[in-house]
Amino acid sequence: MGLIQDKVTTKWVPNNRKYYEDLGYTFTKYYENFEVKVEDLPEKSGVRLLAKCDCCGEVIGLNK
């Protein structure tokens, strides 16, 4: 199973600001969308990712 996307869109919220700033992202303003690399998402981010099955080619959604 391979991920289809390498980046996702999320929003700045008070709970994630320090986390993403520590990774090098530049804060703009709260509740504004910004693009994040999938590998930078926190373990339980709740972001839905798309993956494609290597065998059948079916695209499914996964939660990170």
DSSP file (Angstrom, degrees, kcal/mol; ACC not computed):
  #  RESIDUE AA STRUCTURE BP1 BP2  ACC     N-H-->O    O-->H-N    N-H-->O    O-->H-N    TCO  KAPPA ALPHA  PHI   PSI    X-CA   Y-CA   Z-CA
    1    1 A M              0   0    0      0, 0.0     2,-0.4     0, 0.0    52,-0.2   0.000 360.0 360.0 360.0 127.8    0.0    0.0    0.0
    2    2 A G  E     -A   52   0A   0     50,-2.2    50,-2.9     0, 0.0     2,-0.1  -0.952 360.0-114.4-123.6 141.2    1.5    3.3   -1.0
    3    3 A L  E     -A   51   0A   0     -2,-0.4    48,-0.3    48,-0.2     3,-0.0  -0.446  16.0-155.5 -68.8 141.3    0.4    6.9   -0.1
    4    4 A I  S    S+     0   0    0     46,-2.7     2,-0.3    -2,-0.1    47,-0.1   0.794  75.2  50.7 -85.8 -32.5   -0.8    8.9   -3.1
    5    5 A Q        -     0   0    0     45,-0.7     3,-0.1     1,-0.1    -2,-0.0  -0.791  51.4-169.8-111.7 150.5    0.0   12.3   -1.6
    6    6 A D  S    S+     0   0    0     -2,-0.3    32,-2.4     1,-0.2    33,-0.3   0.494  79.4  39.9-110.2  -9.4    3.1   13.7    0.0
    7    7 A K  E     -C   37   0B   0     30,-0.3     2,-0.3    31,-0.1    30,-0.2  -0.978  62.8-171.5-137.5 151.5    1.5   16.9    1.4
    8    8 A V  E     -C   36   0B   0     28,-2.6    28,-3.0    -2,-0.3     2,-0.5  -0.918  24.9-115.5-135.3 162.6   -1.8   17.7    3.0
    9    9 A T  E     +C   35   0B   0     -2,-0.3     2,-0.3    26,-0.2    26,-0.2  -0.865  39.6 160.3-101.8 134.0   -3.6   20.9    4.0
   10   10 A T  E     -C   34   0B   0     24,-2.6    24,-2.6    -2,-0.5     2,-0.3  -0.803  32.4-109.9-137.5 179.5   -4.3   21.6    7.7
   11   11 A K  E     -C   33   0B   0     -2,-0.3     2,-0.5    22,-0.2    22,-0.2  -0.876  25.1-111.4-118.2 149.4   -5.1   24.6    9.8
   12   12 A W        +     0   0    0     20,-1.9    19,-4.0    17,-0.4    20,-0.1  -0.666  45.3 167.1 -72.7 125.5   -3.2   26.6   12.4
   13   13 A V    >>  -     0   0    0     -2,-0.5     3,-1.6    17,-0.2     4,-1.3  -0.944  49.9-105.1-134.3 158.7   -4.8   26.1   15.8
   14   14 A P  T 34 S+     0   0    0      0, 0.0     4,-0.5     0, 0.0     3,-0.2   0.828 117.8  56.7 -54.1 -33.0   -3.4   26.9   19.2
   15   15 A N  T 34 S+     0   0    0      1,-0.2     4,-0.2     2,-0.1    -3,-0.0   0.703 114.4  35.5 -74.7 -18.6   -2.7   23.2   19.9
   16   16 A N  T <> S+     0   0    0     -3,-1.6     4,-2.3     2,-0.1     5,-0.3   0.513  89.6  92.6-112.2  -4.5   -0.4   22.7   16.9
   17   17 A R  H  X S+     0   0    0     -4,-1.3     4,-2.6     1,-0.2     5,-0.2   0.945  90.9  41.2 -57.2 -55.1    1.4   26.0   16.6
   18   18 A K  H  > S+     0   0    0     -4,-0.5     4,-2.6     1,-0.2    -1,-0.2   0.905 112.6  56.3 -62.0 -41.3    4.5   25.1   18.6
   19   19 A Y  H  > S+     0   0    0     -4,-0.2     4,-0.8     1,-0.2    -1,-0.2   0.941 114.1  37.9 -55.4 -51.1    4.7   21.6   17.1
   20   20 A Y  H  <>S+     0   0    0     -4,-2.3     5,-2.4     1,-0.2     4,-0.3   0.851 113.9  54.6 -74.6 -33.9    4.9   22.9   13.5
   21   21 A E  H ><5S+     0   0    0     -4,-2.6     3,-1.5    -5,-0.3    -1,-0.2   0.903 104.9  55.0 -63.7 -38.8    7.1   25.9   14.3
   22   22 A D  H 3<5S+     0   0    0     -4,-2.6    -1,-0.2     1,-0.3    -2,-0.2   0.768 105.7  53.6 -63.7 -24.6    9.6   23.5   16.0
   23   23 A L  T 3<5S-     0   0    0     -4,-0.8    -1,-0.3    -3,-0.3    -2,-0.2   0.490 129.2 -97.5 -87.0  -4.0    9.6   21.6   12.6
   24   24 A G  T < 5S+     0   0    0     -3,-1.5    -3,-0.2    -4,-0.3     2,-0.2   0.477  75.5 141.1 104.9   2.9   10.4   24.9   10.8
   25   25 A Y      < -     0   0    0     -5,-2.4     2,-0.6    -8,-0.1    -1,-0.3  -0.545  50.7-124.9 -77.6 145.6    7.0   26.0    9.5
   26   26 A T        -     0   0    0     -2,-0.2     2,-0.1     1,-0.0    -1,-0.1  -0.824  21.6-128.5 -96.4 120.6    6.3   29.7    9.6
   27   27 A F        +     0   0    0     -2,-0.6     3,-0.1     1,-0.2   -10,-0.0  -0.420  31.2 171.2 -66.7 136.3    3.2   30.7   11.5
   28   28 A T        -     0   0    0      1,-0.3     2,-0.3    -2,-0.1    -1,-0.2   0.745  57.2 -44.8-108.4 -72.7    0.8   32.9    9.6
   29   29 A K    >   -     0   0    0      3,-0.1     3,-1.5     4,-0.1   -17,-0.4  -0.971  65.3 -80.4-160.0 156.4   -2.5   33.2   11.6
   30   30 A Y  T 3  S+     0   0    0     -2,-0.3   -17,-0.2     1,-0.2     3,-0.1  -0.261 110.6  14.0 -61.7 142.5   -4.8   31.0   13.5
   31   31 A Y  T 3  S+     0   0    0    -19,-4.0     2,-0.4     1,-0.3    -1,-0.2   0.560  93.6 129.3  68.8  13.3   -7.4   29.0   11.5
   32   32 A E    <   -     0   0    0     -3,-1.5   -20,-1.9   -20,-0.1    -1,-0.3  -0.787  62.1-114.3 -92.8 140.9   -5.6   29.7    8.3
   33   33 A N  E     +C   11   0B   0     -2,-0.4     2,-0.3   -22,-0.2   -22,-0.2  -0.411  38.4 173.0 -70.6 147.5   -4.8   26.7    6.0
   34   34 A F  E     -C   10   0B   0    -24,-2.6   -24,-2.6    -2,-0.1     2,-0.4  -0.977  31.9-108.3-150.9 159.0   -1.2   25.7    5.4
   35   35 A E  E     -C    9   0B   0     -2,-0.3     2,-0.4   -26,-0.2   -26,-0.2  -0.723  32.6-173.3 -95.6 135.7    0.5   22.8    3.6
   36   36 A V  E     -C    8   0B   0    -28,-3.0   -28,-2.6    -2,-0.4     2,-0.2  -0.967  28.4-114.5-128.4 140.6    2.3   20.1    5.6
   37   37 A K  E >   -C    7   0B   0     -2,-0.4     3,-1.8   -30,-0.2     4,-0.4  -0.545  29.5-124.6 -69.1 140.1    4.5   17.2    4.5
   38   38 A V  G >  S+     0   0    0    -32,-2.4     3,-1.6     1,-0.3    -1,-0.1   0.873 110.6  57.8 -55.2 -40.4    2.8   13.9    5.4
   39   39 A E  G 3  S+     0   0    0    -33,-0.3    -1,-0.3     1,-0.3   -32,-0.1   0.678 101.2  58.0 -68.0 -14.7    5.9   12.8    7.4
   40   40 A D  G <  S+     0   0    0     -3,-1.8    -1,-0.3     2,-0.1    -2,-0.2   0.508  79.6 111.8 -90.7  -5.5    5.6   15.9    9.6
   41   41 A L  S <  S-     0   0    0     -3,-1.6    -3,-0.0    -4,-0.4     4,-0.0  -0.418  76.8-109.2 -66.2 141.1    2.0   15.1   10.8
   42   42 A P    >   -     0   0    0      0, 0.0     3,-1.3     0, 0.0     4,-0.2  -0.318  34.1-102.7 -65.9 158.5    1.8   14.2   14.4
   43   43 A E  T 3  S+     0   0    0      1,-0.3     2,-0.2     2,-0.1     3,-0.2   0.853 118.6  30.7 -52.4 -43.8    1.0   10.5   15.2
   44   44 A K  T 3  S+     0   0    0      1,-0.2    -1,-0.3     2,-0.1    20,-0.0  -0.426  76.2 136.5-115.0  56.6   -2.7   11.1   16.0
   45   45 A S    <   -     0   0    0     -3,-1.3    -1,-0.2    19,-0.9    -2,-0.1   0.770  57.7-136.3 -75.3 -26.4   -3.4   14.1   13.8
   46   46 A G        +     0   0    0      1,-0.3     2,-0.2    -3,-0.2    -1,-0.1   0.483  52.8 146.1  81.2   1.9   -6.8   12.8   12.5
   47   47 A V        -     0   0    0     16,-0.1    17,-2.3     1,-0.1     2,-0.5  -0.540  48.1-129.5 -74.2 135.8   -5.9   13.8    9.0
   48   48 A R  E     - B   0  63A   0     -2,-0.2     2,-0.3    15,-0.2    15,-0.2  -0.766  26.4-167.1 -89.9 126.4   -7.3   11.5    6.3
   49   49 A L  E     - B   0  62A   0     13,-3.9    13,-3.4    -2,-0.5     2,-0.4  -0.818  16.4-127.9-112.1 151.8   -4.7   10.3    3.8
   50   50 A L  E     - B   0  61A   0     -2,-0.3   -46,-2.7    11,-0.2   -45,-0.7  -0.854  27.9-180.0-100.7 134.5   -5.3    8.5    0.4
   51   51 A A  E     -AB   3  60A   0      9,-2.8     9,-2.9    -2,-0.4     2,-0.5  -0.951  18.6-140.4-131.6 152.5   -3.4    5.3   -0.3
   52   52 A K  E     -AB   2  59A   0    -50,-2.9   -50,-2.2    -2,-0.3     7,-0.2  -0.955  22.9-120.5-117.0 129.6   -3.4    3.0   -3.3
   53   53 A C     >  -     0   0    0      5,-2.7     4,-1.2    -2,-0.5     6,-0.0  -0.467  13.2-145.7 -67.1 131.8   -3.4   -0.8   -3.0
   54   54 A D  T  4 S+     0   0    0     -2,-0.2    -1,-0.1     2,-0.1    -2,-0.0   0.774  94.9  43.2 -68.9 -26.5   -0.3   -2.3   -4.7
   55   55 A C  T  4 S+     0   0    0      3,-0.1    -1,-0.1     1,-0.1    -2,-0.0   0.941 130.5  14.7 -86.1 -53.6   -2.3   -5.4   -5.8
   56   56 A C  T  4 S-     0   0    0      2,-0.1    -2,-0.1     0, 0.0    -1,-0.1   0.608  90.5-125.6-104.2 -13.3   -5.7   -4.2   -7.0
   57   57 A G     <  +     0   0    0     -4,-1.2     2,-0.1     1,-0.3    -3,-0.1   0.506  53.9 153.8  82.6   3.0   -5.1   -0.4   -7.5
   58   58 A E        -     0   0    0     -6,-0.1    -5,-2.7     1,-0.1     2,-0.5  -0.433  39.8-135.7 -68.3 137.9   -8.0    0.5   -5.3
   59   59 A V  E     +B   52   0A   0     -7,-0.2     2,-0.3    -2,-0.1    -7,-0.2  -0.840  30.2 175.4 -95.7 127.3   -7.7    3.9   -3.6
   60   60 A I  E     -B   51   0A   0     -9,-2.9    -9,-2.8    -2,-0.5     2,-0.4  -0.900  29.0-116.2-129.7 159.8   -8.7    4.0    0.0
   61   61 A G  E     -B   50   0A   0     -2,-0.3     2,-0.4   -11,-0.2   -11,-0.2  -0.791  28.2-171.5 -96.7 138.4   -8.7    6.6    2.8
   62   62 A L  E     -B   49   0A   0    -13,-3.4   -13,-3.9    -2,-0.4     2,-0.4  -0.961  17.5-133.7-125.6 144.0   -6.5    6.1    5.9
   63   63 A N  E      B   48   0A   0     -2,-0.4   -15,-0.2   -15,-0.2   -16,-0.1  -0.819 360.0 360.0 -95.0 137.6   -6.5    8.1    9.1
   64   64 A K              0   0    0    -17,-2.3   -19,-0.9    -2,-0.4   -16,-0.1   0.389 360.0 360.0-102.2 360.0   -3.1    9.1   10.5
